[in-house]
C-alpha cells in the first residue's frame, strides 16, 4: 500500500469513527469542508490526526477550506519521510 493509499484509508476510518460520516463512498475529489461538511474545527482535527499518524507537519498555506481528500492524501505522501527539521527550515 502506498503512503497515499494508506493516508486515504486512515482518513476514511478517522472520519467514520470520529464524526460518524458515512465514508464508504469517500472520493478524492470531495472537499473536506465543502462536500463533506466538516467544520473548521473538525477539519483541523482530521489534518492533525493524519499529521500525527504519519509524523509530518504540513504547511499551513496548503490547508485551505477547498482542500480535497485527494489533495490532503497527496500532501501526506509528499511530506512523509521528511524530517521535522526539514519542515522547520524550508
C-alpha positions in Angstrom: 0.0 0.0 0.0 1.4 3.4 -1.0 1.5 6.3 1.5 -1.3 8.0 -0.4 -3.5 4.9 -0.2 -2.6 4.5 3.5 -3.5 8.1 4.2 -6.8 7.7 2.3 -7.7 4.6 4.3 -6.7 6.3 7.6 -8.7 9.4 6.8 -11.7 7.3 5.8 -11.5 5.4 9.1 -11.0 8.6 11.1 -13.9 10.4 9.6 -16.2 7.4 10.1 -15.2 6.8 13.7 -14.8 10.3 14.9 -17.6 12.2 13.0 -19.8 9.2 12.1 -19.8 10.2 8.5 -20.8 7.5 6.1 -17.4 7.5 4.3 -17.6 4.2 2.4 -18.1 6.3 -0.7 -15.3 8.8 0.2 -13.8 10.1 -3.0 -10.6 12.0 -3.8 -12.5 14.9 -5.4 -14.6 15.7 -2.3 -13.7 18.8 -0.3 -13.3 18.2 3.4 -15.1 21.4 4.4 -17.3 21.8 1.3 -18.6 18.5 0.1 -18.2 16.6 3.4 -19.3 19.5 5.5 -16.6 19.4 8.1 -16.4 22.5 10.3 -13.1 24.3 10.6 -12.5 22.6 13.9 -13.3 19.1 12.5 -11.1 19.8 9.5 -8.2 20.8 11.8 -8.7 17.6 13.9 -8.6 15.4 10.8 -5.5 17.1 9.5 -3.7 16.9 12.9 -4.7 13.3 13.2 -3.1 12.4 9.9 0.0 14.5 10.6 0.4 12.7 13.9 -0.2 9.3 12.3 2.4 9.9 9.5 4.8 12.0 11.5 4.6 15.0 9.2 3.9 18.7 9.6 2.0 20.1 6.6 2.5 23.8 5.6 -0.4 25.9 6.8 -0.7 27.7 3.5 -1.7 24.4 1.8 -4.5 23.7 4.2 -7.3 25.7 2.6 -11.0 25.4 3.0 -11.3 24.0 -0.5 -8.7 21.2 0.2 -9.9 17.9 -1.2 -9.5 14.4 0.2 -7.1 13.6 -2.6 -5.1 16.7 -2.1 -4.7 16.1 1.6 -3.6 12.5 0.9 -1.1 13.8 -1.7 0.3 16.2 0.8 0.8 13.5 3.4 2.5 11.4 0.7 4.7 14.3 -0.3 5.9 15.1 3.2 6.1 11.6 4.6 9.7 10.6 5.3 10.9 14.2 5.6 12.4 15.1 9.0 10.8 17.6 11.4 13.9 19.8 11.0 13.3 19.9 7.2 9.8 21.3 7.8 11.0 23.9 10.2 13.9 25.2 8.0 12.4 25.3 4.5 
